[in-house]
Structure formats: structure tokens, C-alpha cells
Amino acid sequence: MKSIRKIIQIDEDKCDGCGLCVPSCAEGAIQVIDGKARLVAEKYCDGLGACLGECPKDALKVVDAEVDAFNEEAAKKHVRKTKEGTAAHPHGPAAGMHTAREHGPGLHMAGAEETMACGCPSTLMQSFAPQIPQTACEKANIPVARAASGLSALTHWPVQITLVPPTAPFLRGADLLVASDCTPFAYPRFHDELLRGKTLLVGCPKLDDVEEYVKKFAAIFATAGIKSVTVVVMEVPCCQGLPVIVRKGMAQAGKSVPIGVATISVRGEML
């Protein structure tokens, strides 16, 4: 039954899909779908606006609208179902994830009520500690297979330049590693020698949108307080545009940040 009450409204033009609003909603009413924050179902939103303060783009607001009544029991059931689905599919989006659609004036909905809208894991920002053994005992007890292959030095997600918003918390005051997306495959010591202690951004200067990259780096340098930049490229000619892109973004932001370039051969050697 519909009635006029308070409910969250999401401005798609302002939303950059960072996902910071998602964990602040205890009812699971918001998920990132197709790169944008979406209201999963009207009945899951209590209209209290706990998510408002988490949006760096000011894309959320509470409005009065004729919508379905808030259903606390349905919201609890939805949260349980979402958690169960995440546990069952930890490495990918949930089955049945729908494309976003609109219901009502300005109220952006996604999927049917029975659909488990877990959002897109590629755009949900996460920060986590690198897998680094701390004590002498921990280091001595690393399994041989792991010691030989090395441990992941990645501390955050996402890593694709296109998907990382300039306001991402892990960018603040970071030592940035900007890598062409072939380099981690070519260089066997990528994590230990290049990535450890740095924040990673990955992209392809040949296949991706160069101008959008320049704009993204300009925004990052303007807002994130980057300390240093290391650009890692392959020796092939098409890779050489990546340092140029980074420098252009830095210039547009009016910043001067120390920058270094490392080049990897197609045989996996540091040149």
C-alpha cells in the first residue's frame, strides 16, 4: 500500500558509483548496480537518511513521495538473503542481478522484490591489509609454496582507473603505482618489488579512453594529496603513452608530484 512518506532519492548524474553509501544502510535498501547507487525497493528504505553523510558527491537526499510503506520485517529478510548470497558467491555478482530501471518520479529502483541485488563487486570499494607476515615466527612458517610464489601486496579494490573515484579513501596521501595492465602478468616480482606499500591503479593507454584518463588523474591529483607516482609500462610503443597521461593530469591539476617510470620487457625483465 502506497502512502506519502520520506524516502531516499538518488541523483544519478551526481553519483559516481563509489559505494560508500551501501554499508551505511542497515536495511540494505541501496546497492551499486550498473555503476550507480540504486534503491533496491521502496519498502526497504526507512527514510531516516543514515546514508546521507557518506556521499562525497551529495547525490543523496530525503524527499517526500508516494511510495510503498517501510516494511521492517521484509528489510531484515532482504539483508539476511543478501548476506547469504554474498557468502555463496564471494567472487562474483549474485545470480539474477537485474539491470536498473525506474519506478515513479525520481525514485530509481533495480530488479524485482525477490531479486537479490548485491550490486557489482567491481565498483564496491574495499580497503584491506596486505598479506604480509609480521613476526619472525610468522615469516619462518610461511608454507613453501607461498614463499616461492610470494604474497599479495594489494591493499584495496577496485584497481581499474575507470572504476576508482577520485574521492576513494585509499587514494588519500598515497604513493601511487600506475601500471599498464600487462605488467603484472609479465613481471614475476610485481607485488614484492613494485606494489608493496603503494596504491594501485591499472589501465591500458591503447585500448581505453585517454581523455577520460587525463580527467581522472587531474581530479585525483587535485583532491587526494598524492605523495609520489611510479608508472610501470611494458617496453612496447603503445604503453609509452601512460606516463604522458599521468603527467597531463598532474599539470591540469596544477600539482607537482615526484614521478618515476619503470619499464618491463616482454620477457619479464626490468629494463
C-alpha positions as CSV (number, residue, x, y, z in Angstrom):
1,M,0.0,0.0,0.0
2,K,1.4,3.4,-1.0
3,S,1.4,6.5,1.1
4,I,3.3,9.8,1.2
5,R,6.3,9.4,3.4
6,K,10.0,10.2,3.5
7,I,12.3,8.1,1.3
8,I,15.8,8.4,-0.1
9,Q,16.3,9.8,-3.6
10,I,19.5,9.3,-5.7
11,D,20.7,11.7,-8.3
12,E,22.2,9.5,-11.0
13,D,24.0,12.5,-12.6
14,K,26.0,13.2,-9.4
15,C,26.5,9.5,-8.3
16,D,29.9,8.1,-9.3
17,G,29.2,4.6,-8.0
18,C,31.8,4.8,-5.2
19,G,29.6,2.6,-3.0
20,L,30.3,4.5,0.3
21,C,26.5,4.7,1.0
22,V,25.9,1.0,0.8
23,P,27.3,-0.2,4.1
24,S,25.7,2.8,6.0
25,C,22.2,1.5,5.1
26,A,21.3,-1.2,7.7
27,E,18.3,-2.2,5.8
28,G,20.2,-3.0,2.6
29,A,18.0,-0.6,0.6
30,I,20.9,0.7,-1.5
31,Q,23.2,-1.3,-3.8
32,V,25.6,-0.3,-6.6
33,I,24.2,-1.7,-9.8
34,D,25.4,-0.8,-13.3
35,G,27.9,1.6,-11.8
36,K,25.3,3.7,-9.9
37,A,23.8,3.6,-6.5
38,R,20.2,2.3,-6.7
39,L,17.3,2.0,-4.4
40,V,16.5,-1.8,-4.4
41,A,12.9,-1.5,-3.2
42,E,10.9,1.2,-1.6
43,K,9.8,-1.0,1.3
44,Y,13.4,-1.5,2.4
45,C,14.1,2.3,2.9
46,D,13.1,3.7,6.3
47,G,13.6,7.2,5.1
48,L,15.8,8.2,8.1
49,G,18.7,9.2,5.8
50,A,21.6,7.4,7.6
51,C,23.3,7.2,4.2
52,L,23.3,10.9,3.5
53,G,26.6,11.8,5.2
54,E,28.5,9.1,3.4
55,C,28.1,10.5,-0.1
56,P,31.1,12.6,-1.3
57,K,29.1,13.8,-4.3
58,D,26.0,14.9,-2.5
59,A,23.9,12.6,-4.7
60,L,21.5,11.5,-1.9
61,K,18.7,13.3,-0.3
62,V,15.5,12.5,1.6
63,V,12.2,13.5,-0.1
64,D,8.5,13.2,0.5
65,A,6.9,10.9,-2.1
66,E,4.1,8.5,-2.6
67,V,5.8,5.1,-2.2
68,D,5.3,1.7,-0.6
69,A,5.3,1.7,3.2
70,F,8.5,0.8,5.0
71,N,8.4,-2.9,5.9
72,E,11.0,-3.7,8.7
73,E,10.5,-7.5,8.5
74,A,10.9,-7.5,4.7
75,A,14.1,-5.4,5.1
76,K,15.5,-7.8,7.7
77,K,14.7,-10.8,5.4
78,H,16.4,-8.9,2.5
79,V,19.5,-8.3,4.5
80,R,19.8,-11.9,5.5
81,K,19.2,-13.1,1.9
82,T,21.9,-10.7,0.6
83,K,24.4,-11.9,3.2
84,E,23.7,-15.5,2.3
85,G,24.1,-14.8,-1.4
86,T,27.4,-12.9,-0.8
87,A,28.7,-15.9,1.2
88,A,27.6,-18.3,-1.5
89,H,29.1,-16.2,-4.3
90,P,32.1,-14.4,-2.8
91,H,34.0,-13.9,-6.1
92,G,31.2,-12.6,-8.4
93,P,27.9,-10.8,-8.7
94,A,24.8,-12.6,-7.5
95,A,22.7,-14.6,-9.9
96,G,19.6,-12.8,-11.2
97,M,21.1,-9.4,-10.8
98,H,18.8,-7.1,-12.9
99,T,19.6,-4.0,-15.0
100,A,18.4,-0.8,-13.3
101,R,15.0,0.6,-14.1
102,E,12.9,3.5,-12.8
103,H,9.7,3.4,-10.8
104,G,8.0,6.6,-10.0
105,P,9.3,10.2,-10.2
106,G,12.9,10.4,-9.3
107,L,12.9,7.1,-7.4
108,H,15.5,4.8,-9.0
109,M,14.7,1.2,-8.5
110,A,16.5,-2.0,-9.5
111,G,15.2,-5.5,-10.1
112,A,12.1,-7.2,-8.7
113,E,11.5,-7.6,-4.9
114,E,12.6,-11.2,-4.9
115,T,15.8,-10.4,-6.7
116,M,18.9,-10.4,-4.5
117,A,20.6,-7.1,-5.6
118,C,24.2,-7.4,-4.3
119,G,25.5,-4.8,-6.7
120,C,28.6,-5.1,-8.8
121,P,31.7,-6.2,-6.8
122,S,33.9,-4.4,-9.3
123,T,32.7,-1.0,-8.1
124,L,32.3,-1.7,-4.3
125,M,35.3,0.0,-2.7
126,Q,37.3,-2.0,-0.2
127,S,40.5,-1.5,1.8
128,F,42.3,-4.4,3.4
129,A,45.6,-5.2,5.0
130,P,48.2,-6.7,2.7
131,Q,49.1,-10.3,3.4
132,I,52.5,-9.5,5.0
133,P,53.9,-11.8,7.7
134,Q,54.9,-9.5,10.6
135,T,56.8,-11.5,13.2
136,A,59.9,-13.7,12.7
137,C,57.8,-16.7,13.6
138,E,55.2,-15.9,11.0
139,K,57.8,-15.4,8.4
140,A,59.5,-18.7,9.2
141,N,56.2,-20.6,9.0
142,I,55.1,-19.4,5.6
143,P,54.3,-22.6,3.5
144,V,57.0,-23.3,0.9
145,A,54.5,-22.9,-1.9
146,R,53.5,-19.5,-0.8
147,A,57.1,-18.4,0.0
148,A,58.1,-19.3,-3.6
149,S,55.2,-17.6,-5.2
150,G,55.1,-14.5,-3.0
151,L,52.2,-12.9,-1.1
152,S,49.7,-10.3,-2.4
153,A,50.6,-6.7,-1.7
154,L,47.2,-5.4,-2.8
155,T,45.5,-3.3,-0.2
156,H,42.3,-2.1,-1.9
157,W,39.6,-2.6,-4.5
158,P,38.8,-1.7,-7.3
159,V,42.1,-1.1,-9.2
160,Q,41.0,-0.2,-12.7
161,I,41.5,3.5,-13.4
162,T,38.0,3.8,-14.8
163,L,36.3,2.4,-11.7
164,V,38.3,4.2,-9.0
165,P,36.6,7.5,-8.0
166,P,39.0,10.4,-7.2
167,T,37.5,10.5,-3.7
168,A,38.4,6.9,-2.8
169,P,39.7,6.8,0.7
170,F,42.7,4.7,-0.2
171,L,44.0,7.4,-2.6
172,R,44.4,10.0,0.2
173,G,48.1,10.7,0.8
174,A,49.1,7.6,-1.3
175,D,52.2,6.6,-3.0
176,L,50.6,5.8,-6.3
177,L,51.6,2.9,-8.6
178,V,50.1,3.3,-12.1
179,A,50.6,0.2,-14.1
180,S,49.7,-0.8,-17.6
181,D,47.5,-3.8,-17.3
182,C,50.0,-6.2,-19.0
183,T,52.8,-5.5,-16.5
184,P,51.6,-7.7,-13.6
185,F,51.5,-10.7,-16.0
186,A,54.9,-10.1,-17.4
187,Y,56.9,-9.2,-14.3
188,P,57.0,-12.1,-11.8
189,R,58.1,-9.9,-8.8
190,F,55.4,-7.2,-9.4
191,H,53.9,-7.5,-5.9
192,D,57.1,-7.6,-3.9
193,E,59.2,-5.1,-5.8
194,L,56.7,-2.7,-7.2
195,L,53.3,-2.8,-5.5
196,R,54.2,-3.3,-1.8
197,G,53.4,-0.1,0.1
198,K,51.7,1.6,-2.8
199,T,48.2,2.2,-4.0
200,L,47.5,0.6,-7.4
201,L,45.7,1.9,-10.5
202,V,45.7,-0.2,-13.6
203,G,44.8,0.7,-17.2
204,C,45.6,0.4,-20.9
205,P,46.7,3.6,-22.7
206,K,46.0,1.9,-26.1
207,L,42.5,0.4,-25.6
208,D,41.0,2.8,-23.0
209,D,39.8,6.4,-23.3
210,V,42.8,8.6,-23.0
211,E,41.0,11.9,-22.4
212,E,38.9,10.3,-19.6
213,Y,42.1,9.0,-18.1
214,V,43.6,12.5,-18.1
215,K,40.5,13.9,-16.4
216,K,40.5,11.2,-13.8
217,F,44.2,11.8,-12.9
218,A,43.6,15.6,-12.8
219,A,40.8,15.0,-10.3
220,I,42.9,12.6,-8.3
221,F,45.9,14.9,-8.1
222,A,43.6,17.9,-7.2
223,T,41.9,16.2,-4.3
224,A,43.8,13.2,-3.0
225,G,47.2,14.7,-1.8
226,I,49.2,12.1,-3.7
227,K,52.8,11.9,-2.3
228,S,54.5,10.1,-5.3
229,V,53.8,8.3,-8.5
230,T,55.5,5.3,-10.1
231,V,54.4,4.4,-13.6
232,V,55.1,0.9,-14.8
233,V,54.8,0.2,-18.5
234,M,55.8,-2.5,-21.0
235,E,58.6,-1.8,-23.4
236,V,56.2,-1.8,-26.4
237,P,55.4,1.6,-28.0
238,C,51.7,1.6,-27.2
239,C,52.5,1.6,-23.5
240,Q,54.6,4.8,-23.6
241,G,51.5,7.0,-23.5
242,L,50.7,6.1,-19.9
243,P,53.4,8.3,-18.3
244,V,52.2,11.1,-20.6
245,I,48.6,10.7,-19.5
246,V,49.6,10.9,-15.8
247,R,51.8,14.0,-16.3
248,K,49.0,15.7,-18.3
249,G,46.6,15.1,-15.4
250,M,49.1,16.4,-12.9
251,A,49.6,19.5,-15.0
252,Q,45.8,20.1,-15.3
253,A,45.6,19.9,-11.5
254,G,48.4,22.3,-11.1
255,K,50.3,19.9,-8.9
256,S,54.0,18.9,-8.8
257,V,54.4,15.3,-7.5
258,P,57.6,13.2,-7.8
259,I,57.1,10.7,-10.6
260,G,59.2,7.8,-11.8
261,V,58.9,5.3,-14.7
262,A,59.8,1.6,-14.7
263,T,59.8,-0.4,-17.9
264,I,59.3,-4.2,-18.2
265,S,60.4,-6.2,-21.2
266,V,58.1,-8.7,-22.9
267,R,60.4,-11.4,-21.5
268,G,59.5,-10.2,-17.9
269,E,62.7,-8.3,-17.1
270,M,63.1,-4.9,-15.5
271,L,64.9,-2.6,-18.1
